[in-house]
Amino acid sequence: MAEDINFDGMGDAGDGDEETTGAIYGISVDVTAVLGTATMPISQILKLGRGAVVELERLVGEEIELHAEDNLIAKGEVVVIEDRLGVSITKIMKRH
């Protein structure tokens, strides 16, 4: 289960020694912004072509989820920065 926590830039990693926390800060993980999901039969997926639109279950303006290695780590809002999309983090999640 996840809950909201305050984020100060260190999280729980500040509790260990500096050598250990320094080592983990250099590790890269895949982060995925989940804009929404859809369930479709394979037959429909195979018919998708260029320009096809897949309707997602999320509404415009709803929070999106950020996952790191398939774990929910944060929630946020989609933002536009020049001609690119980004995510403004609104909540950091803590696992129990």
Secondary structure, DSSP 8 states (H G I E B T S, - for coil): -EEEE---SSGGGGGS-HHHHHHHHT----EEEE-------HHHHHT--TT-----SS-TT--EEEEETTEEEEEEEEEEETTEEEEEEEEEEEE-
